[in-house]
């Protein structure tokens, strides 16, 4: 393996899938599949010995949804490893928990080999790749969240994302600081966010702020 080569590990309970992925990716200049396993538990000894740069993770293993927990556990121990979900499932109940668990990308198994290789290169740089149907679901969810907010709340969210304090927002909008605090609290609750930082990130990702 030459210096600068991206180390890839595949976790999937289907041997033929693992073999096919490994065979193709190993032909790509700059990629090296250093291991494969049918579960995270089976993969850990190899990962501990030689941590990969990118892990391709299936969500359903032996008919159980274990990929989300596996992604979260892997990211907790090895935050520098980029996890790419590679699965056949695109239900909301799988997409959003997987991304929240720390996966950088979510791909469906109908992806072309060349696109998969490109996604691995992108993942190594921390760049997200989403299969079209997954991207559509995420955009739809973001739009629905924005609809939940009133015009005033959207206005305040934009100001929060631009770094204004509650006092500054109150002065600009001619309302009390207490009212601003109430609006911010409502925004966090409606969007299921923890703090102002997450609210700012949401605003940027949703295109409310450029």
Secondary structure, DSSP 4 states (H G I P E B T S, - for coil): --TTPEEEEEE-S-HHHHHHHHHHHTTSTTEEEEEEESSHHHHHHHHHHS--SEEEE-SEETTEE-HHHHHHHHHHH-TTSEEEEEES---HHHHHHHHHTT-SEEEETTS-HHHHHHHHHHHHTT---B-HHHHHHHHHHHHHHHHHS-HHHHHHHHHHHTT--HHHHHHHHT--HHHHHHHHHHHHHHTT--SHHHHHHHHHHTTS--
